[in-house]
Amino acid sequence: MGEARRKKQNTTSLGVVVGLLLPLVVFVILYLFRYRQVPFVDFLRQLAEMNLLVKLFSLCGFANLLAFYFFYRRQMDRAAKGVVAATFFYAILVLLSRIL
């Protein structure tokens, strides 16, 4: 990637978008590869009934480590900062779900 293009893409908003979407994508990929035979709505309902939905979604958040590492290694610090912010957002949601 060229230096000019890297500087242009090095934005906090890019990191936030990647950080918010990546756990969702991992969750859907997990569903498609392992539980495709179950309708998606039923899959979500069963996870919620077993109190596993938040736990599984928390594990999907670990994919943000890869995104953070990717941006960090390419010296895209602002984008890495956005990934960290999105990860904290997910962490707060998980904590709130535990309280409520």
MDTraj code that builds the backbone (N, CA, C; nanometers):
import mdtraj as md
import numpy as np

residues = "MET GLY GLU ALA ARG ARG LYS LYS GLN ASN THR THR SER LEU GLY VAL VAL VAL GLY LEU LEU LEU PRO LEU VAL VAL PHE VAL ILE LEU TYR LEU PHE ARG TYR ARG GLN VAL PRO PHE VAL ASP PHE LEU ARG GLN LEU ALA GLU MET ASN LEU LEU VAL LYS LEU PHE SER LEU CYS GLY PHE ALA ASN LEU LEU ALA PHE TYR PHE PHE TYR ARG ARG GLN MET ASP ARG ALA ALA LYS GLY VAL VAL ALA ALA THR PHE PHE TYR ALA ILE LEU VAL LEU LEU SER ARG ILE LEU".split()
xyz = np.array([
    [0.0861, -0.1162, 0.0000],
    [0.0000, 0.0000, 0.0000],
    [0.0904, 0.1220, 0.0000],
    [0.0603, 0.2198, -0.0829],
    [0.1386, 0.3412, -0.0902],
    [0.1238, 0.4257, 0.0342],
    [0.2261, 0.5039, 0.0580],
    [0.2277, 0.5886, 0.1778],
    [0.1122, 0.6888, 0.1776],
    [0.0849, 0.7492, 0.0628],
    [-0.0236, 0.8481, 0.0551],
    [-0.1592, 0.7823, 0.0809],
    [-0.1787, 0.6646, 0.0257],
    [-0.3056, 0.5936, 0.0448],
    [-0.3204, 0.5511, 0.1909],
    [-0.2121, 0.5065, 0.2525],
    [-0.2168, 0.4656, 0.3923],
    [-0.2532, 0.5839, 0.4811],
    [-0.1949, 0.7016, 0.4534],
    [-0.2269, 0.8204, 0.5332],
    [-0.3733, 0.8601, 0.5160],
    [-0.4236, 0.8448, 0.3942],
    [-0.5627, 0.8811, 0.3675],
    [-0.6591, 0.7875, 0.4407],
    [-0.6242, 0.6600, 0.4509],
    [-0.7112, 0.5624, 0.5159],
    [-0.6896, 0.5557, 0.6666],
    [-0.5889, 0.6228, 0.7178],
    [-0.5578, 0.6181, 0.8596],
    [-0.6488, 0.7135, 0.9362],
    [-0.7749, 0.6706, 0.9513],
    [-0.8718, 0.7531, 1.0228],
    [-0.9337, 0.6723, 1.1365],
    [-0.9715, 0.7427, 1.2388],
    [-1.0361, 0.6772, 1.3517],
    [-1.1694, 0.6174, 1.3096],
    [-1.2394, 0.6847, 1.2211],
    [-1.3697, 0.6339, 1.1782],
    [-1.3564, 0.5003, 1.1051],
    [-1.2518, 0.4824, 1.0261],
    [-1.2295, 0.3535, 0.9604],
    [-1.2104, 0.2447, 1.0657],
    [-1.1319, 0.2729, 1.1678],
    [-1.1099, 0.1763, 1.2737],
    [-1.2359, 0.1429, 1.3497],
    [-1.3185, 0.2432, 1.3751],
    [-1.4442, 0.2190, 1.4464],
    [-1.5355, 0.1306, 1.3622],
    [-1.5472, 0.1594, 1.2343],
    [-1.6330, 0.0799, 1.1462],
    [-1.5832, -0.0647, 1.1406],
    [-1.4533, -0.0825, 1.1219],
    [-1.3962, -0.2177, 1.1180],
    [-1.4178, -0.2868, 1.2521],
    [-1.3949, -0.2156, 1.3609],
    [-1.4109, -0.2728, 1.4935],
    [-1.5540, -0.3091, 1.5282],
    [-1.6502, -0.2385, 1.4733],
    [-1.7907, -0.2701, 1.4986],
    [-1.8410, -0.3832, 1.4091],
    [-1.7932, -0.3871, 1.2851],
    [-1.8430, -0.4865, 1.1905],
    [-1.7744, -0.6220, 1.2014],
    [-1.6476, -0.6250, 1.2361],
    [-1.5726, -0.7503, 1.2357],
    [-1.6316, -0.8555, 1.3303],
    [-1.6679, -0.8233, 1.4547],
    [-1.7304, -0.9262, 1.5381],
    [-1.8625, -0.9775, 1.4803],
    [-1.9391, -0.8897, 1.4171],
    [-2.0637, -0.9330, 1.3538],
    [-2.0365, -1.0294, 1.2396],
    [-1.9355, -0.9981, 1.1600],
    [-1.8991, -1.0846, 1.0476],
    [-1.8523, -1.2206, 1.0983],
    [-1.7718, -1.2218, 1.2025],
    [-1.7246, -1.3480, 1.2602],
    [-1.8427, -1.4291, 1.3129],
    [-1.9379, -1.3640, 1.3756],
    [-2.0561, -1.4315, 1.4274],
    [-2.1354, -1.4967, 1.3140],
    [-2.1555, -1.4238, 1.2053],
    [-2.2303, -1.4776, 1.0913],
    [-2.1529, -1.5913, 1.0252],
    [-2.0219, -1.5782, 1.0136],
    [-1.9409, -1.6856, 0.9546],
    [-1.9485, -1.8112, 1.0411],
    [-1.9420, -1.7937, 1.1719],
    [-1.9563, -1.9079, 1.2626],
    [-2.0911, -1.9764, 1.2414],
    [-2.1949, -1.8968, 1.2312],
    [-2.3276, -1.9531, 1.2069],
    [-2.3310, -2.0295, 1.0745],
    [-2.2782, -1.9695, 0.9692],
    [-2.2857, -2.0316, 0.8363],
    [-2.2060, -2.1608, 0.8281],
    [-2.0917, -2.1665, 0.8942],
    [-2.0086, -2.2859, 0.8851],
    [-2.0515, -2.3968, 0.9800],
    [-2.1105, -2.3619, 1.0920],
    [-2.1396, -2.4645, 1.1924],
    [-2.2881, -2.4935, 1.2102],
    [-2.3737, -2.3924, 1.1990],
    [-2.5150, -2.4088, 1.2338],
    [-2.6088, -2.3698, 1.1200],
    [-2.5655, -2.3846, 0.9995],
    [-2.6442, -2.3423, 0.8835],
    [-2.7802, -2.4119, 0.8766],
    [-2.7895, -2.5346, 0.9246],
    [-2.9144, -2.6110, 0.9152],
    [-3.0246, -2.5536, 1.0037],
    [-2.9878, -2.4733, 1.1033],
    [-3.0852, -2.4114, 1.1927],
    [-3.1177, -2.2719, 1.1389],
    [-3.2450, -2.2354, 1.1292],
    [-3.2775, -2.0988, 1.0862],
    [-3.2125, -1.9953, 1.1794],
    [-3.1672, -1.8851, 1.1211],
    [-3.0887, -1.7872, 1.1956],
    [-3.1647, -1.7322, 1.3162],
    [-3.2916, -1.7048, 1.2995],
    [-3.3712, -1.6504, 1.4102],
    [-3.3811, -1.7530, 1.5228],
    [-3.4005, -1.8804, 1.4873],
    [-3.4059, -1.9851, 1.5888],
    [-3.2703, -2.0009, 1.6573],
    [-3.1642, -1.9879, 1.5810],
    [-3.0286, -1.9947, 1.6363],
    [-3.0083, -1.8865, 1.7414],
    [-3.0480, -1.7641, 1.7091],
    [-3.0371, -1.6540, 1.8043],
    [-3.1247, -1.6768, 1.9271],
    [-3.2458, -1.7255, 1.9039],
    [-3.3381, -1.7506, 2.0139],
    [-3.2834, -1.8585, 2.1087],
    [-3.2282, -1.9655, 2.0517],
    [-3.1729, -2.0732, 2.1342],
    [-3.0526, -2.0248, 2.2150],
    [-2.9672, -1.9458, 2.1524],
    [-2.8520, -1.8914, 2.2248],
    [-2.8975, -1.8008, 2.3393],
    [-2.9995, -1.7208, 2.3141],
    [-3.0504, -1.6312, 2.4181],
    [-3.1127, -1.7105, 2.5328],
    [-3.1865, -1.8166, 2.5007],
    [-3.2490, -1.8979, 2.6038],
    [-3.1448, -1.9678, 2.6913],
    [-3.0330, -2.0059, 2.6319],
    [-2.9272, -2.0744, 2.7066],
    [-2.8273, -1.9761, 2.7682],
    [-2.8569, -1.8471, 2.7572],
    [-2.7681, -1.7418, 2.8078],
    [-2.6280, -1.7509, 2.7473],
    [-2.6208, -1.7843, 2.6202],
    [-2.4927, -1.7963, 2.5515],
    [-2.4706, -1.6892, 2.4459],
    [-2.5728, -1.6141, 2.4156],
    [-2.5616, -1.5156, 2.3079],
    [-2.4554, -1.4112, 2.3400],
    [-2.4583, -1.3556, 2.4571],
    [-2.3616, -1.2520, 2.4943],
    [-2.2215, -1.3120, 2.5039],
    [-2.2115, -1.4334, 2.5571],
    [-2.0810, -1.4977, 2.5705],
    [-2.0193, -1.5255, 2.4343],
    [-2.0987, -1.5773, 2.3425],
    [-2.0472, -1.6058, 2.2085],
    [-2.0105, -1.4771, 2.1365],
    [-2.0927, -1.3762, 2.1522],
    [-2.0631, -1.2494, 2.0867],
    [-1.9373, -1.1845, 2.1453],
    [-1.9155, -1.2051, 2.2750],
    [-1.7926, -1.1547, 2.3378],
    [-1.6699, -1.2214, 2.2775],
    [-1.6809, -1.3503, 2.2538],
    [-1.5690, -1.4220, 2.1921],
    [-1.5437, -1.3741, 2.0497],
    [-1.6491, -1.3389, 1.9795],
    [-1.6323, -1.2863, 1.8435],
    [-1.5575, -1.1537, 1.8457],
    [-1.5651, -1.0832, 1.9569],
    [-1.4941, -0.9562, 1.9704],
    [-1.3428, -0.9717, 1.9681],
    [-1.2946, -1.0929, 1.9949],
    [-1.1505, -1.1153, 1.9897],
    [-1.0948, -1.0982, 1.8482],
    [-1.1803, -1.1028, 1.7485],
    [-1.1345, -1.0790, 1.6115],
    [-1.0801, -0.9371, 1.5967],
    [-1.1228, -0.8473, 1.6849],
    [-1.0718, -0.7104, 1.6802],
    [-0.9228, -0.7053, 1.7121],
    [-0.8718, -0.8056, 1.7811],
    [-0.7275, -0.8109, 1.8040],
    [-0.6518, -0.8201, 1.6725],
    [-0.7056, -0.8982, 1.5799],
    [-0.6423, -0.9104, 1.4488],
    [-0.6459, -0.7781, 1.3731],
    [-0.7593, -0.7107, 1.3799],
    [-0.7710, -0.5814, 1.3129],
    [-0.6767, -0.4797, 1.3750],
    [-0.6705, -0.4782, 1.5084],
    [-0.5796, -0.3870, 1.5769],
    [-0.4358, -0.4147, 1.5359],
    [-0.3972, -0.5410, 1.5357],
    [-0.2611, -0.5780, 1.4993],
    [-0.2309, -0.5396, 1.3542],
    [-0.3279, -0.5607, 1.2664],
    [-0.3114, -0.5239, 1.1257],
    [-0.2822, -0.3749, 1.1111],
    [-0.3647, -0.2923, 1.1751],
    [-0.3451, -0.1479, 1.1655],
    [-0.2162, -0.1037, 1.2357],
    [-0.1873, -0.1630, 1.3481],
    [-0.0678, -0.1262, 1.4237],
    [0.0593, -0.1577, 1.3441],
    [0.0648, -0.2733, 1.2817],
    [0.1832, -0.3122, 1.2060],
    [0.2039, -0.2243, 1.0829],
    [0.0988, -0.1667, 1.0311],
    [0.1087, -0.0786, 0.9144],
    [0.1182, 0.0682, 0.9544],
    [0.1414, 0.0917, 1.0825],
    [0.1588, 0.2254, 1.1381],
    [0.0384, 0.3159, 1.1089],
    [-0.0789, 0.2548, 1.1188],
    [-0.2036, 0.3288, 1.1030],
    [-0.2643, 0.3457, 1.2427],
    [-0.2016, 0.4332, 1.3213],
    [-0.2355, 0.4461, 1.4622],
    [-0.3774, 0.4964, 1.4865],
    [-0.4241, 0.5863, 1.4026],
    [-0.5605, 0.6379, 1.4221],
    [-0.6645, 0.5278, 1.3994],
    [-0.6423, 0.4469, 1.2966],
    [-0.7351, 0.3363, 1.2710],
    [-0.7295, 0.2348, 1.3846],
    [-0.6108, 0.2080, 1.4365],
    [-0.5971, 0.1162, 1.5500],
    [-0.6705, 0.1714, 1.6719],
    [-0.6634, 0.3015, 1.6901],
    [-0.7336, 0.3660, 1.8007],
    [-0.8850, 0.3489, 1.7843],
    [-0.9342, 0.3556, 1.6630],
    [-1.0767, 0.3348, 1.6377],
    [-1.1206, 0.1931, 1.6699],
    [-1.0357, 0.0950, 1.6392],
    [-1.0671, -0.0443, 1.6718],
    [-1.0756, -0.0615, 1.8233],
    [-0.9842, 0.0009, 1.8958],
    [-0.9868, -0.0068, 2.0422],
    [-1.1146, 0.0577, 2.0955],
    [-1.1543, 0.1700, 2.0388],
    [-1.2773, 0.2373, 2.0831],
    [-1.3990, 0.1484, 2.0590],
    [-1.4055, 0.0832, 1.9436],
    [-1.5177, -0.0066, 1.9143],
    [-1.5178, -0.1264, 2.0089],
    [-1.3995, -0.1750, 2.0426],
    [-1.3893, -0.2876, 2.1352],
    [-1.4384, -0.2476, 2.2734],
    [-1.4053, -0.1271, 2.3176],
    [-1.4571, -0.0784, 2.4455],
    [-1.6090, -0.0631, 2.4408],
    [-1.6613, -0.0208, 2.3274],
    [-1.8062, -0.0105, 2.3119],
    [-1.8714, -0.1468, 2.3321],
    [-1.8161, -0.2507, 2.2674],
    [-1.8691, -0.3859, 2.2853],
    [-1.8546, -0.4319, 2.4299],
    [-1.7439, -0.3991, 2.4924],
    [-1.7232, -0.4389, 2.6320],
    [-1.8272, -0.3751, 2.7231],
    [-1.8595, -0.2495, 2.6979],
    [-1.9620, -0.1815, 2.7778],
    [-2.0981, -0.2467, 2.7556],
    [-2.1289, -0.2823, 2.6307],
    [-2.2558, -0.3509, 2.6045],
    [-2.2633, -0.4845, 2.6777],
    [-2.1531, -0.5579, 2.6801],
    [-2.1514, -0.6863, 2.7496],
    [-2.1709, -0.6652, 2.8997],
    [-2.1038, -0.5657, 2.9556],
    [-2.1205, -0.5371, 3.0972],
    [-2.2640, -0.4958, 3.1297],
    [-2.3229, -0.4135, 3.0453],
    [-2.4614, -0.3727, 3.0669],
    [-2.5564, -0.4914, 3.0573],
    [-2.5290, -0.5843, 2.9656],
    [-2.6149, -0.7014, 2.9543],
    [-2.6055, -0.7900, 3.0774],
    [-2.4918, -0.7890, 3.1434],
    [-2.4756, -0.8664, 3.2673],
    [-2.5534, -0.8018, 3.3822],
    [-2.5570, -0.6707, 3.3838],
    [-2.6255, -0.5986, 3.4899],
    [-2.7768, -0.6071, 3.4746],
    [-2.8230, -0.5926, 3.3509],
    [-2.9681, -0.5888, 3.3260],
    [-3.0205, -0.7261, 3.3127],
])
top = md.Topology()
chain = top.add_chain()
for i, resn in enumerate(residues, 1):
    res = top.add_residue(resn, chain, resSeq=i)
    for name in ("N", "CA", "C"):
        top.add_atom(name, md.element.get_by_symbol(name[0]), res)
traj = md.Trajectory(xyz[None], top)
